[in-house]
Amino acid sequence: MNYRRFIIYQGSIGMASSMIFPFYVLLLKNVGHSYSQFGWAYGLFALTAAVSYPIIGKLADKTGDKVLLISYAWGMALILLIFPLAFEIWHVYILQVVMGLLGAVQKNSEKTVLARTVQKETAGKEIGHYHIWTSVSAAIAIIGTGYLVDFLTIGSIFYLASAVFAWSGFYIMKREE
């Protein structure tokens, strides 16, 4: 996998994630009735990711990072289309479990691509460069989405982020020259 292509991919999924995660609490507010329900939702996300990491790590070595990155992007694109339709707390719990699995796929794949791509002698510099661009992309998305939410509905932000995730999956899938 091309390092530059990977940075663009990670920047775009960082933007898509940043579009929804700070604001999706507003959407959940309409579904849940207590803070303990929000705790369960986030807890299910984290527990699912934790249980999934060993399996995903083995899968990364067998299938390759690119397959997992594409699966993550398209999986998130699909789940974000469903999220605005959740109206019961159990819907949110199921979505959080799926997002926990997908989040583990992304985190593990991100680390393995970096480990397989950067040169040991310049790893710090290359990873620092990687974090500059992914962090700038996320910041731009958070600020821009704050303005968009004023003019659009919360649900429409999920659909927009879904489109960015889908594009990212197609982008990483393209053949390298």
Buried (B, 14 or more C-beta within 10 A) or exposed (E): BEBEBBBBBBBBBBBBBBBBBBBBEEBBEEBBEEEEBBEBBEBBBEBBBEEBEEEBBEBBEEEBBBBBBBBBBBBBBBBBBBBBEBEEBEBBBBBBBBBBBBBBBBBBBBEBBBEEBBEEEEEEEBBEBBEEBBEEBBEBBBEEBEEBBEEEEBEEBBBBBBBBBBBBBEBBBEEEE
